[in-house]
Amino acid sequence: MYLVGAGPGDPDLITLRGKARLEIAEAVIYDALVHPSVLDWVPAPSERIFVGKRRGHHSWPQTEITQLLIQKAHQYQHVVRLKGGDPFLFGRGGEEMADLQGAGIPVEVIPGITAGLAVPASFGLPVTHRACSSSVMLITGHEAAGRYQPRIDWGAIAADTIVIYMGMHHLPQIVPQLLAGGRIPATPIALLSHGLGPPRQHWSTLGTILAELAETPFAPPAIAVIGEVVGWAIAHRP
C-alpha cells in the first residue's frame, strides 16, 4: 500500500515519487482535495474510488474507508491511498497507516507539500521572515464533524505566525479568542485558496474580518494566515 500526499491541489506540485506510484496503481482510493487531473496518470483499467469528505458530507465513514483499503491491499499488489496535501498533517494518514499495518499490510509513505506552506507562497506570503516571524504554528480549525471543540487554547499561542486549516466556518469562534488572548485588532489576516479552482484571496485584520465575511463570505477550501508576515506581504505585493 502506498500512502501518497497529492500536494496542495495544483497537479504540478505532487512529488515525482507520488506520480510514479500512481502510474503503476491497480487501484486508487482518493480524497476530495485531490485535483482530478492527477488521476490521469493512473492506468486506464485501474479502479478509481472516491472517498472524499466535505464539511457535513462524508461519502464514506472512516471505518468503511479503512476496510476498503485493507480489502484492496489484499486484492492488488499496487494500491495508492491518495490524500490531499501531506498525508500525515490533519489527514488521518497516521490512523490509516496504523490500521493497515495492524492488518499485516506494509505501507510506504510518500510525503506531499502541505497547503499551509504552499498556498501562502503562491500569493507571495512567506510564513516566516527574519524581520517579523521566527516561528509558525499549523493548526486545524475543524476538530469534529458538525461541531466546534475548542481544545486549542488560542489565547496562549505564542507563535509569530498562525496558519489555520479547515477553519473558515469557525472563524467567528476563533477570532474573538485570539483577541481576548492578546492579539491586537490590527493584526493582519489573509484568507487564501489556490489549487482546486481559480485563486481567491482576502486580506484584512482580526478587528474587521468577521464583519467583512458577514457581508461577503469566503467559501472553503481555504486557509487563514495570521500575523505580521501578512502585513509584510501586503506591503510587498506587486
matplotlib code that plots the C-alpha trace (Angstrom):
import matplotlib.pyplot as plt

x = [0.0, 1.3, 0.1, 0.7, 0.3, -1.1, 0.0, -2.0, -4.2, -2.0, -1.3, 2.2, 3.1, 2.8, 6.2, 7.8, 7.7, 4.0, 3.4, 5.5, 3.3, 0.1, 1.5, 1.6, -1.5, -4.1, -6.5, -6.5, -8.6, -8.7, -10.0, -11.9, -8.9, -7.1, -7.1, -9.0, -6.2, -3.8, -5.9, -4.9, -1.6, -3.4, -3.6, -6.9, -8.0, -7.3, -10.0, -10.6, -12.6, -13.7, -14.0, -13.8, -15.2, -16.5, -18.0, -21.3, -21.0, -19.0, -19.3, -17.7, -17.4, -13.7, -14.2, -15.5, -12.6, -10.2, -11.9, -11.8, -8.1, -7.5, -9.7, -7.9, -4.5, -5.4, -6.8, -4.0, -0.2, -0.1, -2.7, -2.5, -4.3, -4.2, -4.7, -4.6, -1.6, 0.6, -1.0, 0.4, -0.8, -4.5, -5.3, -5.8, -2.8, -1.3, -4.5, -4.9, -1.2, -1.6, -4.8, -3.1, 0.0, -2.2, -3.8, -0.3, -0.1, 3.2, 2.8, 5.1, 4.5, 5.2, 5.0, 3.2, 3.5, 1.1, -1.3, -0.3, 3.1, 2.4, -0.7, 0.7, 3.9, 1.8, 0.5, 3.9, 3.4, 6.3, 5.1, 8.5, 10.6, 13.7, 12.2, 8.9, 8.4, 10.8, 8.1, 5.0, 2.2, 0.0, -3.4, -6.6, -9.8, -12.1, -11.8, -15.0, -17.6, -20.5, -19.3, -16.5, -14.5, -12.1, -9.4, -6.8, -6.0, -6.0, -5.1, -1.9, -0.4, 2.9, 4.0, 4.5, 2.5, -0.6, -1.8, -5.3, -6.5, -10.2, -11.2, -13.4, -16.7, -15.2, -13.6, -16.4, -15.3, -11.6, -11.1, -12.6, -10.4, -7.3, -8.3, -9.1, -5.7, -3.8, -3.7, -4.5, -7.3, -4.9, -3.2, -3.2, -5.1, -5.2, -7.8, -6.3, -7.4, -5.4, -5.1, -8.5, -10.0, -9.3, -7.1, -9.0, -7.7, -9.0, -6.6, -7.9, -7.3, -8.6, -10.7, -12.6, -12.6, -15.8, -17.9, -16.4, -17.2, -20.8, -21.1, -19.1, -18.5, -15.3, -16.1, -13.8, -11.5, -9.2, -6.6, -6.2, -2.8, -2.5, 0.5, 2.8, 4.1, 0.7, 1.3, 4.7, 3.3, 0.7, 3.4, 5.4, 2.7, 3.4]
y = [0.0, 3.4, 6.3, 9.3, 13.0, 14.7, 18.2, 21.4, 21.0, 22.0, 18.8, 20.1, 20.0, 16.3, 14.6, 12.6, 9.5, 10.0, 10.3, 7.1, 5.2, 6.4, 5.2, 1.6, 1.7, -1.0, 0.9, 4.4, 5.5, 9.3, 12.3, 15.4, 17.8, 15.8, 17.6, 15.5, 15.7, 13.8, 10.7, 11.0, 9.3, 6.2, 3.3, 3.2, -0.3, 0.6, 1.3, 4.8, 5.1, 8.4, 8.5, 12.3, 14.2, 17.7, 19.5, 17.8, 15.5, 12.3, 9.9, 7.1, 6.8, 6.4, 2.8, 1.8, 3.6, 1.6, -1.7, -0.7, -0.1, -3.5, -5.2, -3.6, -4.3, -8.0, -7.8, -6.0, -5.6, -1.8, 0.3, 4.0, 5.8, 9.4, 12.2, 16.0, 17.9, 15.7, 12.5, 13.0, 16.6, 16.8, 14.0, 10.9, 9.3, 8.1, 6.3, 4.6, 3.6, 2.0, 0.2, -1.2, -2.3, -3.9, -5.9, -7.1, -4.8, -2.9, 0.8, 3.1, 6.7, 9.4, 12.9, 15.7, 19.5, 20.9, 23.7, 25.7, 26.4, 26.2, 28.3, 31.3, 31.0, 31.1, 34.5, 35.8, 35.4, 33.8, 32.2, 33.0, 36.1, 37.3, 40.8, 39.7, 36.0, 33.4, 30.9, 29.4, 27.1, 24.9, 24.4, 22.7, 24.8, 21.8, 19.2, 17.3, 17.0, 19.4, 21.0, 23.2, 21.8, 24.5, 22.1, 24.7, 27.5, 30.2, 32.9, 31.0, 30.6, 32.3, 31.7, 34.8, 33.3, 31.1, 29.0, 27.6, 24.7, 23.9, 26.9, 29.0, 28.0, 28.5, 31.9, 33.5, 31.4, 31.6, 35.3, 36.5, 34.1, 35.4, 38.9, 38.0, 36.3, 39.5, 39.7, 43.3, 44.1, 45.5, 42.1, 41.2, 38.1, 36.6, 34.1, 32.2, 29.4, 28.1, 24.8, 23.3, 26.3, 29.9, 31.7, 33.5, 35.9, 38.2, 40.4, 42.0, 42.4, 40.5, 43.5, 43.7, 40.2, 38.9, 41.9, 41.6, 37.9, 38.6, 40.8, 38.7, 35.0, 33.3, 29.7, 26.8, 25.1, 27.8, 28.5, 31.5, 33.1, 35.4, 37.5, 40.3, 38.4, 39.0, 42.8, 42.3, 40.5, 43.2, 45.9, 43.9, 42.9, 43.9]
z = [0.0, -0.9, 1.2, -1.1, -0.5, -3.6, -2.6, -2.2, -5.2, -8.1, -10.0, -10.8, -7.1, -6.5, -5.9, -8.7, -6.4, -5.9, -9.6, -10.2, -7.8, -9.5, -12.8, -11.6, -9.4, -9.9, -7.5, -6.2, -3.2, -3.2, -1.3, -2.1, -2.2, -4.9, -8.3, -10.8, -13.4, -11.1, -11.8, -15.5, -14.5, -13.3, -15.9, -17.7, -16.4, -12.8, -10.2, -9.0, -5.8, -4.4, -0.6, -0.1, 2.8, 3.0, 6.0, 6.7, 3.7, 4.2, 1.3, 3.4, 7.1, 8.2, 9.4, 5.9, 4.3, 6.4, 5.5, 1.8, 2.0, 3.6, 1.0, -2.0, -0.5, -0.4, -3.9, -5.7, -5.4, -6.1, -4.3, -3.7, -0.9, -2.3, 0.2, -0.3, 0.9, 3.2, 4.5, 8.0, 8.5, 9.5, 7.1, 9.3, 7.5, 10.7, 11.7, 8.3, 8.3, 11.8, 10.8, 7.6, 9.5, 12.1, 9.4, 8.3, 5.2, 4.6, 3.9, 2.0, 3.0, 0.3, 1.7, 0.0, 0.0, 2.6, 1.7, 4.8, 3.3, -0.5, -0.7, 1.1, -1.0, -4.2, -3.1, -2.2, 1.6, 3.5, 6.7, 8.3, 7.7, 9.6, 10.0, 11.6, 12.1, 13.5, 14.4, 12.7, 14.1, 11.9, 13.5, 12.5, 13.0, 12.5, 15.2, 14.7, 12.0, 12.6, 15.8, 17.2, 20.1, 21.4, 22.6, 21.4, 23.8, 21.1, 23.6, 24.6, 21.1, 21.1, 17.5, 15.4, 12.5, 12.8, 9.8, 10.2, 8.1, 7.8, 9.9, 7.7, 9.4, 12.9, 12.5, 14.5, 17.5, 16.8, 16.2, 19.5, 21.4, 19.6, 20.5, 24.1, 24.3, 23.4, 19.6, 18.7, 16.3, 13.8, 13.4, 9.7, 8.5, 5.0, 3.7, 0.8, -1.6, -4.6, -6.4, -7.0, -8.7, -9.5, -6.9, -4.3, -1.6, 1.1, 3.1, 6.3, 10.1, 13.1, 14.1, 10.8, 9.2, 10.8, 9.7, 6.2, 6.0, 7.1, 4.0, 1.6, 2.7, 1.7, 0.9, 1.8, 1.0, 2.2, 4.8, 7.1, 7.8, 10.8, 11.8, 10.8, 7.8, 6.3, 6.6, 5.2, 2.2, 1.6, 1.6, -0.9, -3.3, -6.9]

ax = plt.figure().add_subplot(projection="3d")
ax.plot(x, y, z, "-o")
ax.set_aspect("equal")
plt.show()
